[in-house]
Amino acid sequence: MTVLLLDPRWPTQIPMDGVVALRAPITYTGEVPISVRWHVSDLAGAEELGTGTLVSTNREDPEVLERVERGERVIEAPSREDPLEEARRVMSRALDLGEWEARQTHESLLPYLREETEEFCEAVSAGASSEELRKELGDLFLQVLFHAEIADRRGEFDLGDVARSFVEKMRVRSPYLFDGTVIPVSEEEQERLWAEGKNSEKGH
């Protein structure tokens, strides 16, 4: 009857329309955490004739695909539509399924990073359209995703850590973004704070 797709990052956040649609018998794909199963079993309505509800965090699971193919209703957690998370998932699958991608290292990807950076610079210099710039930035973003996925598989850091490093840098170098400031900050003050923050980082 229903496939409930939860966000693998926050599987306990069950969307309200998913709660309303839950009907026993409830089944789960293998990766769904036990804590989610406890919560869902408490929420389920009365058992009805039919296939009930399948709860999953993996749209590519064979059982999910089979039930979607049969035309069952699919309810997804809204956070699954996050384009950044979708990009991360696509990159992860690229390394799972692509022989070439799986062989790459930070070092082997450097020529591509240089090439994509140069192409973006050339596009800006040539006055490229916003659509062309968007595509060139997408090519650059692929490089960020690729390097982050390689590091994640080595147990070093992931895309979330990269994002956090950006926020940490801005917290130190542009504190007015975090202290409640509501009026524009002068360029001179920005430069002073940036240099001060950079020196502080060197001190650490």
Salt bridges, closest charged atoms under 4 A:
ASP7 OD2 - ARG9 NH2 2.66
GLU48 OE2 - ARG23 NE 3.00
GLU66 OE2 - ARG70 NH1 3.07
GLU72 OE1 - ARG67 NE 2.91
GLU72 OE2 - ARG70 NH2 2.73
GLU76 OE2 - ARG59 NH2 2.42
GLU76 OE1 - ARG80 NE 2.98
ASP82 OD2 - ARG9 NH1 3.30
GLU85 OE1 - ARG9 NH1 3.89
GLU85 OE2 - ARG88 NH2 2.80
ASP96 OD1 - ARG153 NH2 2.89
GLU131 OE2 - ARG134 NH2 2.54
GLU131 OE2 - LYS135 NZ 3.94
GLU149 OE2 - ARG153 NE 2.77
ASP161 OD1 - ARG164 NH2 2.89
GLU189 OE2 - ARG192 NH2 2.78
GLU196 OE1 - ARG192 NH1 2.92
GLU201 OE1 - ARG173 NH2 2.57
